[in-house]
Amino acid sequence: MTEPVVVVGGGLAGCEAAWALANRGHRVRLYEMRPGTSTPAHATGLLGELVCTNSFKSEDPTTAHGELKREMRALGSLLLRCADEARVPAGSALAVDRALFARAMTHAVSSASGIEIVRREITGLPDGPAIVATGPLTSDRLSRAIREALGHEGLSFYDAIAPIVSRDSVAEGVVFPGGRFGEADDYLNCPLGREEYLRFIHELRAADTYEGHEWENVPYFEGCLPIEVMAARGQDTLRFGPMKPIGLKDPRTRRRPHAVVQLRREDRAGQMWNLVGFQTRLRHAEQKRVFRMVPGLESAELLRYGGIHRNSYLNFPGGLSHHGSLRARPGLIFAGQLTGVEGYTESAASGILAGMNLDRVLRGEAPVLPPATTLLGGLLRYLRESDPGHFQPMNSNWGLVDPLSEYVRDRDEKRRRLADRANADLLRWAREVALAAQTAGTVAAGA
């Protein structure tokens, strides 16, 4: 091709797609509208900026999120390479200093041979081969163009962001370090007794929130519910959710607290800490008032308030091909959260696959999908085979993959076997795809 392949969107999926294409010998033009045109959730013009949590979740391969990461590493993930550079302690989870991570992503992509970054908003679908990975905060004009091409309206849900507090403002002698699963000093814990917990729940339920008529018929994503929505579901919902005290012992009482609020570090220096699971739509004044009721946070300085934003996504099974393209244009592929995957690594993984498949389309070969015994293959199967009338976003879980051929009663053993099978099948599939690329004269990255 004389013209570069176009990738629209400099988020996680777009960066992975551009990286995959460049590593397969293509010239890539990556369009990112920030910082000239921003979104309700972004704060910088850096590529790969994280707008929600700073955690990519567990790396334990017996968990679905951990196995997905293992599959992504086998496919040459840029996200995981940059995450390793920007890692902060978080037990078995892969968490990063978000500023260092975004700078690492920006540096990697901008210095890559064959990738040109253009800072400009794209308002219509590209005419030639392209990947559109503009995320759930796609600009209004491009959203209209996509809806026109699909012939129906997109879908949407609301997502929320947790607040961040200054470490210096957290009370020593009240909070204590430790993780639920023995993660040493990777988390700080604010312990609550029963009466403290009940008062907190009462005030949280009564607190003033940002409301709007447009929100009434739009659902929340269940994996990122606002803390006040969870509290409204029952008195003990939080105590069995993000505030569960399992595995923790207050050194002052030598007993397990009734509930805890966990803090996870946001930056490598440990100056900023995230209230884990406390995504919220409370008004700013109410966040100060209610969250300062938590023992240890009485004088907490909120460096970033929690917030809420609308996320849009496409009806994948209702309008896209099996590999995520417009049905009439196999070389125009959608990737990332825009396609209905939910989560950082899920979005990035779909970007890797989109880059691999656009490369195949350009070489005159059929797109490929991993087997449904893998997490990535199971996730893509969910997207293409869901009921179009009831399609909802999905993140990694073991329910997506094919069941084992034999019944395994022990849950841990079952997940270990699922993970072993997924890893073996992904590696086998990747070797077959790489061999096909070599046969066609293009060496796949990492092959």
Summary of the structure (lengths in Angstrom):
residues: 447
radius of gyration: 22.2
end to end distance: 23.2
largest distance: 70.4
contacts: 1547
relative contact order: 0.17
helix: 36%
strand: 18%
